[in-house]
Amino acid sequence: MIGMIYAISPEGVIGLAGRIPWHHPGDLRRFQRITLGATVISGRATFDSVGKPLRNRRNIVVTSRPLAVAGVETAATLVEAIERAGVGGDVWLIGGARIYEEGMKYADVIDVTYVPDPVDAPNAVRAPPIDETVF
C-alpha cells in the first residue's frame, strides 16, 4: 500500500516558511501511529525541516544532492524511492507538495487531517488538489 498523509488548513495550506504552521499534538500522535514501522518517503526540504530521520521507520529522501545521515536512504526520483521501498510493507509519502503532486498517480490512499487553523500567507505551501473521481 502506498499512501499520502498530511494535515491541511481551510485554505489548503500544508506548510509555511519551512515548517507546519500549527501545533496539534493529537495530529502528531496520529501521524506517528499510522506511519510507525512503515517506510516514509519525503522530499529534501521536508526532511531538512524535520532535521532527522523519523524513528522506527525506514526513511527515504528524494534529493539530487548528497545527504549523508545515518538511518536515511536517498533516491534521485520519487519513482526510484518507491522502487527502493519495495513491496510487502506500507509506504507513506510525507511531503512536501511536489512529492504529493507526483505521488497522486501512485497512491492507493490519501489520509488528510483537516485542521481549523487559518493560514493566510501568499508564500504558503499548498497541497495539490485531490481528484475525487480517483480517490
Buried (B, 14 or more C-beta within 10 A) or exposed (E): EBBBBBBBBEEEBBBBEEEBBBEBEEBEEBBEEBBEEBBBBBBBBBBEBBEEBBEEBBBBBBBEEEEEEEEBBBBEEBEEBBEBBEEEEBBBBBBBBBBBEBBBEBBEEBBEEEBEBEBEEEEBBBBBEBEEEEE
